[in-house]
Amino acid sequence: MRREVELPLDIDRDGPVPIREQIVVQLRSAIGHGVLRAGQPMPSSRSLAHSLGIARSTVLTSYLELEGEGWVSSRHGAGTFVTERPGTAGRAHPASAPRRRPEPVLDMRPGDLDPSVMSMRSWRAAWRQIEPRAAPPPAAGDAELRDALATYLGAARGLRCDPSELVLCSGTNEALVVLGLAFGWARATVAVEDPGYPAVRAAIEAVGSRCLPFDVSEPSAVLTRLRELAPTPAAVYLTPSHQYPLGHRIEPGLRRDLVAWARDSGTLLIEDDYDAEFRFGVPPLPSMAALDQAADVIYLGTLSKTLDPGLRLSYLRVPPHLLEPVLRVRGAVGATTPWPVQQAVTELLRTGALARHIARIRRIYSDRRNALLSALAPIPAIIGISGIEAGLHVVAHLKPGIDAARVVSRASCRGVLIADLDQFRITPRPAVPALIFGYSKLDPTQLRRAIGIVAEIPALIDVEASRW
């Protein structure tokens, strides 16, 4: 629906100047001074006539005169629009002056999704089912949604759980804050992956915890690194199915050893399974929470990576013996995931639309991954690529001596956004440079164009150039 533009026209009905001329003069001035900008729609003749209390024919005549002078143009069936006039930019208000359209940005940073891959038919069908409710949703989440999520986790992740063990949150950060309050992490230490997700560290520190980093660059050594920590942490945050951002996976045997260590040390494991749906040519791994239903493992899942980050919908699977303090905090905070979001997601799960969507976008992202890997292969500065089995980004390891931060900066100047692995390290390691390339937001053609631009950066052509 077209939104009508309101114009503050001052019409003097008793003055000597005809109303038509008053309208023309004031509209001409508004366009010339940038109040109305090129491409902006004019009010419809009917609505402007109604607001001014004059005959519609007077407005039509005014528009025709302005069109004859080149101030506006009419499009059949669309309306009347302000035209671009040579020389008007200099007289326009600085904040309204026309600007040269920037080149499109090719965003390859890891994180967000491409909304165009969503089936709009399924998306709209889910939202059409929403009905108003008389009360806010239960603090832990709507019973129907929790039941649908429990079914989904059993089928997709091999995690059998009762719907009562699921607690909805508004995003991963809120989920971690709820856990921190529930288990008294204030002044306690929580072990976090290094490199890892900076926002996770911020959420943990927000509840008064001290983040204790442990090196995850070698997945086989993760348990050894945890045993070396002093003091023994109250909790450990892990991304075992696709380490963020390195991309490796922790194998089943080591997962079992981690669960056993947590039991013996009295440590709570937080298993963030943020994008386990996306894997390529490798079988799914059992979640750590599924290995021992009674273990001190809290499973953290999200639908942001599969549907829409704007939903802000995450969920915790909490084993029964840990559930009471989590429900108490969740109840005190109250529900933060709106009813409409919960209803729409329930419909997507109930109808199988989510499962079909995941199967479809796996193929889409697989094609994009292949295009990215093919484009990166010829770049001589790249000595290895990791994280290719799962997820929606890869890590390109660079020859020693290359300044990854400088490459990121120069790529940004050329309209390509990428990430430096040091952005995710607690302790930067510039001597071990690496770049992170996400491929979820660009199609294969855009990916090849973006990598072509990056490949021409001097620092990636000549290692010595990185020291300029």
Residue pairs with C-beta under 8 A, 6 or more apart in sequence:
2 41
2 44
2 79
4 43
4 44
4 47
5 36
5 40
5 41
5 42
5 43
6 43
6 51
7 26
7 27
7 30
7 36
7 43
7 48
9 22
9 23
9 26
9 27
9 52
10 22
10 26
11 19
11 22
11 23
11 52
11 54
12 22
13 19
15 22
19 54
19 58
20 58
20 61
20 62
20 65
23 52
23 58
23 59
23 62
24 62
24 65
24 66
27 36
27 42
27 62
27 66
27 71
27 72
28 66
28 69
28 71
29 35
30 36
31 71
31 72
31 82
31 85
31 88
32 88
32 91
32 92
33 91
33 92
33 93
34 88
34 91
34 92
34 93
34 95
34 96
34 97
35 93
35 96
36 42
36 82
37 82
37 92
37 96
37 98
38 82
38 83
38 84
38 85
38 88
38 98
39 81
39 82
39 84
40 81
40 82
41 79
41 80
41 81
41 82
42 48
42 63
42 72
42 79
42 80
42 81
42 82
43 51
44 79
44 80
45 56
45 59
45 60
45 63
45 80
46 56
48 59
49 55
49 56
49 58
49 59
52 59
63 72
63 74
63 80
66 72
67 73
67 74
67 80
70 83
70 85
71 82
71 83
71 85
72 80
72 81
72 82
72 83
73 80
73 81
73 83
74 80
74 81
75 81
84 98
89 97
89 98
90 97
92 98
103 415
104 415
105 415
105 416
105 417
106 415
106 416
106 417
106 442
106 446
106 449
106 450
106 453
107 417
107 438
107 441
107 442
108 416
108 417
108 418
108 437
108 438
108 439
108 441
108 442
108 447
108 450
109 417
109 418
109 419
109 436
109 438
110 244
110 245
110 392
110 393
110 419
110 436
110 438
110 440
111 309
111 438
112 309
112 440
112 441
113 304
113 305
113 308
113 309
113 392
113 440
113 441
114 440
114 441
114 442
114 443
115 308
117 360
117 361
117 364
118 307
118 308
118 357
119 353
119 356
119 357
119 360
122 348
122 351
122 353
122 356
122 357
125 347
125 351
125 353
126 344
126 345
126 347
126 348
126 351
126 353
127 340
127 344
129 343
129 344
129 347
130 339
130 340
130 343
130 344
131 343
133 339
136 334
136 335
136 339
137 335
137 337
137 338
137 339
137 342
138 335
139 327
139 330
139 331
139 333
139 334
139 335
140 146
140 166
140 167
140 168
140 327
140 330
140 331
141 166
141 167
141 168
141 315
141 335
141 337
141 342
142 168
142 339
142 342
142 343
142 346
143 163
144 346
144 350
145 168
145 342
145 343
145 345
145 346
145 349
146 163
146 164
146 166
146 168
146 315
147 163
148 345
148 346
148 349
148 350
149 163
149 166
149 315
149 349
150 161
150 162
150 163
150 165
150 166
151 349
152 349
152 354
152 355
153 159
153 160
153 161
153 299
153 301
153 317
154 160
154 161
156 277
156 284
156 355
157 273
157 276
157 284
157 286
157 287
157 290
157 301
158 284
158 286
158 287
158 290
159 287
159 289
159 290
159 299
159 317
160 290
160 293
161 293
161 317
162 320
164 323
165 317
165 318
165 319
165 320
165 323
166 315
166 316
166 317
166 318
167 178
167 315
167 316
167 318
167 326
167 327
167 330
168 313
168 314
168 315
168 335
168 337
168 342
169 175
169 178
169 314
169 315
169 316
169 330
169 336
169 337
170 312
170 313
170 314
170 336
170 337
171 302
171 304
171 312
171 313
171 314
172 199
172 200
172 203
172 272
172 274
172 300
172 302
172 314
173 199
173 200
173 202
173 203
174 203
174 314
174 336
175 300
175 314
175 315
175 316
176 200
176 203
176 204
176 207
176 237
176 270
176 300
177 203
177 206
177 207
178 316
178 326
178 329
178 330
178 333
179 185
179 235
179 270
179 298
179 316
179 326
180 186
180 190
180 203
180 204
180 206
180 207
180 208
180 209
181 207
181 329
182 325
182 326
182 328
182 329
183 234
183 235
183 268
183 325
185 204
185 207
185 208
185 209
185 234
185 235
186 207
186 208
186 209
187 208
187 209
187 210
188 209
188 210
188 233
188 234
188 235
189 209
189 210
189 211
189 212
189 229
189 231
189 233
189 234
190 204
190 209
190 210
190 211
190 212
190 233
190 234
190 235
190 236
190 237
191 211
191 212
191 213
191 214
191 226
191 229
191 233
191 235
191 236
191 237
192 200
192 201
192 204
192 211
192 212
192 213
192 214
192 236
192 237
192 426
193 213
193 214
193 216
193 237
193 238
193 239
193 243
193 244
194 213
194 214
194 215
194 216
194 425
194 426
194 427
195 216
195 217
195 245
195 246
195 421
195 424
195 425
195 426
196 213
196 216
196 237
196 239
196 244
196 245
196 424
196 426
197 239
197 244
197 245
197 424
198 423
198 424
200 237
200 272
201 211
201 426
204 211
204 237
205 211
209 234
211 426
212 229
212 233
213 426
213 427
214 222
214 225
214 226
214 228
214 229
215 221
215 225
216 222
216 225
216 243
216 246
217 246
219 243
219 248
219 249
219 250
219 251
219 254
220 254
222 238
222 250
222 254
222 258
223 254
223 257
223 258
223 261
226 233
226 236
226 258
226 261
227 261
232 265
232 266
232 267
233 267
234 267
234 268
235 267
235 268
235 269
235 270
236 262
236 267
236 268
236 269
236 270
237 270
237 272
238 250
238 258
238 269
238 270
238 271
238 272
238 288
239 272
239 273
239 274
240 249
240 250
240 255
240 258
240 271
240 273
240 285
240 288
241 249
241 250
241 273
241 275
241 276
241 285
241 287
241 390
242 248
242 249
242 274
242 275
242 276
242 278
242 279
242 387
242 390
242 391
243 249
243 250
243 387
244 272
244 274
244 391
244 424
245 387
245 393
245 395
245 419
245 421
245 424
245 436
246 386
246 387
246 395
247 386
247 387
247 388
247 389
247 390
247 391
247 393
247 394
247 395
248 386
248 387
249 282
249 285
249 389
249 390
250 258
250 285
251 285
252 285
252 286
252 291
255 285
255 286
255 288
255 291
256 291
258 269
258 288
259 269
259 288
259 291
259 292
259 295
259 297
261 267
262 268
262 269
262 295
262 296
262 297
263 292
263 295
263 296
266 296
267 296
268 296
268 297
268 298
268 322
269 288
269 295
269 296
269 297
269 298
270 298
270 300
271 287
271 288
271 289
271 297
271 298
271 299
271 300
272 300
273 287
273 299
273 300
273 301
274 300
274 301
274 302
274 304
274 305
275 305
275 306
275 390
275 391
275 392
276 284
276 285
276 287
276 390
277 305
277 306
277 358
277 362
278 305
278 362
278 365
278 390
278 391
278 392
279 389
279 390
280 362
280 366
280 369
280 388
280 389
280 390
281 389
282 389
282 390
287 299
288 295
288 297
288 299
289 295
289 297
289 298
289 299
289 317
289 319
291 297
293 319
294 319
294 321
295 319
296 319
296 322
297 319
298 316
298 317
298 318
298 319
298 322
299 316
299 317
300 314
300 315
300 316
301 314
301 315
301 316
301 317
302 313
302 314
302 315
303 311
303 313
303 314
303 345
303 354
304 311
304 312
304 313
304 314
305 392
306 354
306 357
306 358
306 361
307 313
307 345
307 348
307 354
307 357
311 341
311 345
312 337
312 341
313 337
313 341
313 342
313 345
316 326
318 326
345 354
347 353
348 354
348 357
365 392
365 439
365 440
367 444
368 439
368 440
368 442
368 443
368 444
368 447
369 388
369 394
369 439
370 444
371 439
371 444
371 447
371 448
372 394
372 437
372 439
372 447
372 451
373 385
373 388
373 394
374 448
375 447
375 448
375 451
375 452
375 455
376 382
376 385
376 394
376 396
376 437
376 451
378 455
379 396
379 451
379 454
379 455
379 460
380 460
380 461
381 398
381 399
381 402
381 459
381 460
381 461
381 463
382 396
382 397
382 398
382 460
383 397
383 398
383 399
384 396
384 397
385 394
385 395
385 396
385 397
386 394
386 395
386 397
387 393
387 394
387 395
388 394
392 438
392 439
392 440
393 436
393 437
393 438
393 439
393 440
394 436
394 437
394 439
395 421
395 434
395 435
395 436
396 434
396 435
396 436
396 437
397 432
397 433
397 434
398 404
398 407
398 433
398 434
398 435
398 460
399 433
399 463
400 431
400 432
400 433
401 463
401 464
401 466
401 467
402 433
402 459
402 460
402 463
402 466
403 430
403 433
403 459
403 466
403 467
404 420
404 421
404 422
404 430
404 433
404 434
404 435
405 420
405 422
405 430
406 459
406 466
407 418
407 420
407 435
407 454
407 457
407 459
407 460
407 466
408 418
408 419
408 420
408 435
410 457
410 458
410 459
411 417
411 418
411 453
411 454
411 457
414 453
414 457
415 453
416 450
416 453
416 454
418 435
418 436
418 437
418 454
419 435
419 436
419 438
420 433
420 434
420 435
420 436
421 433
421 434
421 435
421 436
422 428
422 429
422 430
422 433
424 436
437 451
439 447
442 450
454 460
455 461
458 465
458 466
458 468
459 465
459 466
459 468
